[in-house]
Amino acid sequence: MKYIILVPDGATDYPLEELGGKTPLEAADTPNMDFIAQNGIIGRTRTIPKSLLPASDVANLSIFGYNPEKYYTGRGPLEAANLGVELSEDELAFRCNLVTVSEGRMIDYSAGHISTEETKILIKTLNENLATEDLKFYAGVSYRNLLVIRSPLCEELSKIKCTPPHDITGKDIKEYLPEGETAEILIDLMNRSKQILQDHEINKVRVDLKENPANMIWLWGQGKTPNMPKFKDRFGLKGSVISAVDLIKGLGKILGLEVINVKGATGYYDTNYLGEAEAAIESLKEKDFVYLHVEATDEAGHEGDLQAKITCIERFDRFVVGTILKNFKRKKNFRILVIPDHATPLSLRTHTYDEVCFCLAGKGIEKKDFKGFNESEAKRATFYLENGYELMSHFIRQKILFK
C-alpha cells in the first residue's frame, strides 16, 4: 500500500469580489484535484490549535500526525535539523530572515526573494562581524536563515515574544520588535546587522537594479530540538519528504524520514513542480509513504498577488497532482490526500486560524457526491476533525469516519 500526501501551502483562502465571490481555489482550473474529490471524499479540519500561532511549522506538524501542543518547540530547531546543526541543551535556534526595512517599516520579509548565493555571502559577512563563541549564523535557502545562540539565559530567551516578518509587511517595525526579559539581546543584534548589511556591495547592486536590499536581519521562531517518536514507529511506514523549505525538510529528518532534494525546487513561483512529483513517484518504488510540500501558493498569499496564487494552484494541480495521478490512477493499492496546511488569505497576506479543506481517494475510500475540490464544496462535507493531527491516523488506518 502506498500513501501520498500533497500539500499546497496556504492555498485555502476567502471568497473575493474580483472573482465573483469565488476563492482562488474555486476560480483556478484544477481537474486533477477535482478528480480526487469526485472519486473520493472531502473533509475539513483545523491544523492549528488556538493556543499556538498560525504558522507553517505548527500546521505541518499536525498533518504529519503529531499534536503541536505536545511536540512543538519552535521553527528554528526544525530548520537547524535540516542544516545539520545539532543543538545542545544550552542552545536555541532562531529563524533569521534577511528582510528589507525602509524608514522604519517592513517593506519585504524576503528581501526580494534574495538568491541563496547572495545570502551565503551576506551570512558570511554577518559571522565575520557579529559571531562569537556563543553565537553563529547559518545560511539556509534564499531569505530563510538561522541563528544559534548558546547561553545560560536560554529559558528566558525562549520566552521572548517574536513576530514573524511576513505578518507585518508595510508596518512600523517598532511596534513588533522582540518583547520580554532579555529581548534587548535580539534587538541589539538586529540593529547592528543594519549597520553591516546596508552598505554591503551586494545590496548596493540590488538597489541599482531596483531590487529590495537585504538590509537587516529579523529574528523569530526560536526553540530547542523537539523530542518526538519516529514516523515509522508511530505509523509503521517507511517514507520520504520532498520540499524546498528547511522547516519541512528538518521536520522530516527529526521524524526519521528520508529528505529528497530536488534540483530547481526554489519554494517560489518558479519551483520545479514536475521534478518534485517525479521524485515522489521514484521514492514510492521503495517506500510506503511520501509527503510532498509546495511553498509557492503560500508565497503568493503573503505577497497579496491574486493572479500568482491562481497560477501556482494550477501548476500544482497540473504538474504535481496530475503527474502523480497519471502514474497511480490505474493502480489499486494506493491512497492520496491533498491538504493545504493552513489558510493564507490574499486580503490579509498572513496565516490564519481558519479550518482547511482536504480531499482524499484511493483504496478503501468510498466515493461520495462531490463536484470538485474547493472551500465551498468542503462546507457540504460531514467529515470534520477539530484536531488536525488526528487526520493521519484516519488516512492510514481508515477509521470509521471514512465510512
Sequence and secondary structure as in RCSB ss.txt:
>XXXX:A:sequence
MKYIILVPDGATDYPLEELGGKTPLEAADTPNMDFIAQNGIIGRTRTIPKSLLPASDVANLSIFGYNPEKYYTGR
GPLEAANLGVELSEDELAFRCNLVTVSEGRMIDYSAGHISTEETKILIKTLNENLATEDLKFYAGVSYRNLLVIR
SPLCEELSKIKCTPPHDITGKDIKEYLPEGETAEILIDLMNRSKQILQDHEINKVRVDLKENPANMIWLWGQGKT
PNMPKFKDRFGLKGSVISAVDLIKGLGKILGLEVINVKGATGYYDTNYLGEAEAAIESLKEKDFVYLHVEATDEA
GHEGDLQAKITCIERFDRFVVGTILKNFKRKKNFRILVIPDHATPLSLRTHTYDEVCFCLAGKGIEKKDFKGFNE
SEAKRATFYLENGYELMSHFIRQKILFK
>XXXX:A:secstr
 EEEEEEETTBB   BGGGTTB HHHHS  HHHHHHHHTSEEEEE  S TTS   HHHHHHHHTT  HHHH   H
HHHHHHHTT    TTEEEEEEEEEEEETTEEEETTTTT  HHHHHHHHHHHHHHH BTTEEEEEEETTEEEEEEE
 TTHHHHHT B   GGG TTSBGGGGS BSTTHHHHHHHHHHHHHHHTT HHHHHHHHTT     EEEEEEEE  
     HHHHHS  EEEE SSHHHHHHHHHTT EEE  TT  SSTT  HHHHHHHHHHHTTT SEEEEEE HHHHH
HHHT HHHHHHHHHHIIIIIIHHHHHHHTT SSEEEEE  SSB  TTTTS B   EEEEEEETT        SSH
HHHTT  EEESSGGGHHHHHHH  GGG 
